Amino acid sequence: MTPRAKALLGWTWLALAVPAGIAVVLYSNPLGAALADRAGIRVSPHFSGGETAAVIDHGAYRTVVRRPVFDALLWEWSTGFVQVGWEPADALPGRLRDEIDLFGNGARGFYINLDTATGAASYENPPGWVIAGPKAERLRNSWVIRVRVKNPDKKAKRQQ
């Protein structure tokens, strides 16, 4: 093969590889997500907040309560969190006061207050298993609070 033919093949390869490389970078997220989903790989609940446990529809907005997250690599932690979110953020009133059943066991009287203008949050009548004060965060299209809680299963095992 002549040097001129090798150069032509090299430049042709470059002309094809550069757009292919750019396309891979631009479309790698959906491709990676599809491959991970097909393989059964899931995002850790420590990042996603866990699966949805309950949705309370208020008409213009909704409250999403996620499952309690105590997951560790090989066991469960003695403390964890329950993520509570309100969406869409644009439809939320200035102040929210929602009665929340974090563990889905019918417990009543625990309220989360959120001022959407300032991000100030507070609890009313927090049960003994809530271990820290609230910290509200504004996400793209929602407000989220992670309620830090004790693991009821770990407590039950210690008492036996």
C-alpha positions in Angstrom: 0.0 0.0 0.0 1.4 3.4 -0.9 2.0 6.1 1.6 -0.7 8.2 -0.1 -3.3 5.4 0.3 -2.4 5.0 4.0 -2.8 8.7 4.6 -6.1 8.7 2.8 -7.3 5.7 5.0 -6.0 7.4 8.1 -7.9 10.7 7.4 -11.0 8.8 6.5 -10.8 6.9 9.7 -10.4 10.2 11.6 -13.3 11.8 9.8 -15.6 8.9 10.8 -14.2 8.4 14.4 -14.6 12.0 15.6 -18.3 12.3 15.0 -18.8 8.8 16.4 -16.9 9.7 19.5 -18.9 12.9 19.9 -22.1 10.9 19.5 -21.1 8.4 22.1 -20.4 11.1 24.6 -23.7 12.9 23.9 -25.8 9.8 23.9 -24.0 7.8 26.6 -26.3 8.7 29.4 -29.5 7.2 27.8 -27.4 4.3 26.5 -25.8 3.7 29.9 -29.2 3.9 31.6 -30.7 1.4 29.2 -27.8 -1.0 29.7 -28.0 -0.6 33.5 -31.7 -1.1 33.5 -31.4 -4.2 31.3 -28.7 -5.6 33.7 -30.9 -4.9 36.8 -28.6 -2.3 38.2 -30.4 0.3 40.3 -29.3 3.7 41.7 -28.6 3.5 45.4 -31.5 4.8 47.5 -29.0 6.9 49.4 -28.9 9.1 46.2 -32.5 8.6 44.9 -34.4 8.6 48.2 -35.7 5.1 47.7 -38.8 3.8 46.0 -42.1 5.7 46.3 -44.2 4.4 49.3 -47.1 6.8 49.2 -48.4 9.8 47.1 -50.8 12.3 48.6 -52.6 14.3 45.9 -53.5 17.9 46.9 -54.9 18.9 43.5 -52.3 21.5 42.3 -49.4 19.6 43.9 -48.6 16.3 45.5 -46.6 15.0 48.4 -44.4 12.0 47.8 -43.3 9.9 50.7 -40.5 7.4 49.9 -39.7 4.1 51.7 -37.4 4.2 54.8 -33.8 3.8 53.8 -31.5 2.0 56.2 -29.6 0.1 53.5 -25.9 -0.7 54.0 -23.7 -3.0 52.0 -24.2 -6.2 54.0 -26.8 -5.2 56.7 -29.0 -2.3 57.8 -27.9 0.7 59.7 -29.5 1.6 63.0 -30.3 5.0 61.7 -31.5 6.2 58.2 -33.9 8.5 56.6 -37.3 8.8 54.9 -37.4 11.3 52.0 -40.5 13.4 51.7 -41.0 15.6 48.6 -43.5 18.1 47.3 -43.9 18.6 43.5 -44.1 20.6 41.3 -42.3 23.4 43.0 -44.1 26.1 41.0 -47.5 25.0 42.2 -46.7 24.9 45.9 -48.3 27.4 48.3 -46.0 29.7 50.3 -46.4 27.6 53.4 -47.0 23.8 53.7 -48.2 21.9 56.7 -48.5 18.1 55.9 -49.4 15.3 58.2 -47.0 12.5 57.3 -47.0 8.8 58.1 -43.4 7.9 57.5 -43.5 4.2 58.1 -47.0 3.6 56.6 -48.3 2.2 59.9 -51.1 4.6 60.5 -49.3 6.8 63.0 -51.0 10.2 63.3 -50.1 13.7 64.5 -46.6 14.1 63.0 -46.5 17.3 60.8 -43.8 18.8 58.6 -44.0 22.5 58.0 -42.2 24.1 55.0 -41.9 27.7 54.0 -41.2 27.5 50.2 -40.1 31.2 50.1 -37.3 30.8 52.6 -36.7 27.1 52.7 -37.3 27.0 56.5 -38.7 23.7 57.8 -39.9 22.4 61.1 -41.6 19.5 62.7 -44.7 19.4 64.9 -45.0 16.6 67.4 -42.1 14.6 66.2 -42.1 11.0 67.5 -39.2 9.6 69.5 -37.7 7.9 66.5 -37.1 11.1 64.6 -33.5 12.0 65.5 -32.6 15.3 63.8 -34.2 18.5 62.8 -35.3 19.1 59.2 -33.3 20.5 56.4 -35.2 21.4 53.3 -33.6 21.4 49.8 -34.9 22.8 46.6 -34.4 20.5 43.6 -35.2 21.2 40.0 -38.9 20.9 40.3 -39.6 20.0 43.9 -38.8 20.5 47.5 -37.4 17.6 49.5 -36.8 16.9 53.2 -35.0 13.8 54.5 -36.3 13.0 57.9 -33.6 11.3 59.9 -35.0 8.3 61.8 -34.0 5.3 64.0 -34.4 1.9 62.5 -37.4 0.2 64.3 -36.1 -3.3 63.4 -32.7 -2.7 65.0 -34.4 -1.3 68.2 -36.7 -4.4 68.3 -33.8 -6.8 68.0 -31.8 -5.1 70.8 -34.8 -5.3 73.2 -35.3 -9.1 72.7 
